[in-house]
């Protein structure tokens, strides 16, 4: 998602998209995963259904790679995580890295899990 203004934590991305505050740009990217169980891959990660999800099937780190075909400015990243439902499967740390390719990625943001935080949030990156 991209946004002209800072998105407050806990904001509903779908509501923000309806009001024109953000624009979903994930469909412009190529998505890949470090691993996944059959039936729990990229399609389930991105389908907007809270009953489906990505489930890794390998050793850590578990990675979601999002590559745009051209340079793209991303100001807000919205993620749904529900610790009360997923418990140990919910990531405790999310690292956001950017670069021109996999070999020059630089970490620009680390988000640590807050068990009391809303389950859906947008982070200004």
N, C-alpha and C positions, 0 to 999 in steps of 0.2 A: 504494500500500500504506500502511496505517496501522499503527502499532505502539505499545504502551504503553511500551516500553523502547528504548534506543538499540540499533540494529542494527549489528553489527560489519561493517566493510568486508569483502567477500569472502563474505558469508553467502549461502547459496542461498535465494532467496525462496520457492521451492516447498516446501522443507523447513520453513522458518519458518512458512509457511501451514498445513502439515500439523500442526505442533505447537501451533498457536494463538497463536504469537508475533506474527504479522501477519495482516492481513485484506486481501484484494485488493478495492480499491474503484474500480478503473478502469472497470468496467462501469457505474458510476453516472454517468459523465461523458460529455460529447460531445467527441469527438476530431476535430481537423482538422489539416491539414498545409499548409505554405506552398506546396508543390508535390510532385508525385510522378510517377514514370514509371508507365505503365499496368502493372497487376499487381504494383506495389510500394508499396501505399498503407497506410492505417490497418489494414485487415484483416490484412495481412502483418506489420505492426509489432506487433500484439497477439495473434497466433495461437499463441504458445508453441512455435512450430516454429523451431529454430535454423537451419534451411535456408532460411527465408524472412525477408524484411526490408523495411524502408522504404528507398526510393532516391529522393532528391530529383531534380527536373528543372527547375532554375531557378537564378538567381543567389542568392548569399548575402545575408542570413542564411537558413539553413534552420530552419524553426520547426515544433515540435510543440506544438499548443495543446490544453490539456485544461481543459474548462469543466464545473464541477459546477452543477447546477440550483439548489442552495442552498449556503449557507456550509458548507464542509467542512474539517475539520482533517486535514491530511496531515503525518505525522511522519517518514515514511521514503519515499524514492523509490528504486525498484530499476530498474536499467538493465543490459541485456546489451550489451556492446561487445567485439568481438574484433579487436584491432589486427593480430594475426598473420594473420588471414584477410582483413581488409578494408583494411589499410594506410591509404592516403590517404583512404579513405571514412569512416574512424572519426573522429568529432568530436574536435578538440583541446581544445575548451572547451564546457562545458555550463553555461548560465545558467538558474537557476531564479528565476522571477518570479511574484509573487502580487499579486492585487488584485481589486476588484469588477467590473472590466471592462477591455477592452484599453487604455483611455485612462489608467488610473491604476496600471498595473503597476509594481511596485518589485522590483528585484533583491535577493534575500535570500541567494543562494548562488551561487558560481561553482566549478565543478569542472574542473580542468585534467587532461588525459590523462596518465596515468602508464603508460608502456609496459611496466613491470615488474609492474603491479598485476594482480590476478586479472581475468578477463574478465567475471565476473558480480559485481556488488556492490550493496550497499544503502547509501544515504547518509542519515544523520539530517539533516533540514533544519529 
